[in-house]
Amino acid sequence: MSSPRPDPDDGDPTLEARVAHAVAPYADLLPAEDLEALRALTARFLATHPVAAPLVDRLRPRTPPAASGEVDRREPAALAEAAQRLAAKASAKGRGQGGAR
């Protein structure tokens, strides 16, 4: 799991590095104010776009877990209920097939 996504205006080093990489080809081509506008637009895009933001999140260093060990993914009652549903579904499917194939 990645760290929480910071605001693009908060000085996120991962986001800043991606923005710098993205606008580098235009550094010698654009005037300073246009380059700054491109930086701001790129930062906002990478921080908020529903496809780009998770990709940037994957580049962020992961927060180490507080402790090691097993983590319950579901409550035991929910697991038992899911197992019952699967068993019922499998038995209904088996009864519906009959002997003909």
N, C-alpha and C positions, 0 to 999 in steps of 0.2 A: 504494500500500500504506500502511496506517495504521501508527502507532506501536504497540508492544506494549501490550496492555490492562493498565493498572495495577490494583492491588487497590483496592476502594472505600474502604478505610480509610486510604489513602496520600495523601489530599488532592488528587485529580485535579480540576483546575479545570473541565474539560469536564463531568465527571460532576456536580460540585457545582452548576454552572450549570443543568443539566437537572433536578436534584433540586429546586433552589430554584424553578424555574419550575413544576414539577409540584405542589409543596406550597403555593405562594403562595395559592391560593384558600381554603385551610383555616387560614391563619395567624390570622385573627380569630375562627375558630369553635372551635378546639381549645385545650385547656389546654397549657401549655408541655411537660409530659412526654409527652403524646400526640402533639404536633407533632414532638418529637424522635424518638419511636418511628416515626412516619410517615416522617420523613426517612431514618432508618436502613433501614427496610423498602424504601423507594423506591430508595435507593442500592444496596442488595444486589440488588434485582430488576433494575435497569438494568445492573448490572455482570455479572450471572451468567445471566440468562435467555437461552436460545439464539436467540431472535428479537430481543429488545431490545438485547442487548450489541453485536451487529454494527452496529445502527443508531446507537448512541452512538459506536462506533468511527469511523463515517463522518463524524461531526461534529468529530473530533479533527484538529488540524493535522497535515499530513503531514510526515514526516521527509524532508528533501531528500536526493536521491541523493548518494552519495559522489563519483561521477563521471558525466559524460554519455557517451553512446555507445550502440552497439547491444548488446543483451543476448541471448545465446543462450537460447532457451526450451527447447530440447531438444538432446541430444547429436546430432551428425551421424549416428551409427549408428542411433539411434532414429528419426530422420527418414527415413532410407533404408528401414528396415524398414516404417514406416508407409506409405511410398509404394508399396512392393512389395505390401503387403496391399491397398491401394486398387486398384492395377492388377489384381491377381488377382481381386478382387471385381467390378470392372467388366467384365473379360473373361468371367467366369463368368455374369454377368447377361446379357451380350450373347449368349452361346451359348444360354442358356435361353429366350430370347424367340422364336427361330425367325423365320419370315417372317410368321406370321399375327398380326393385330392385331384 
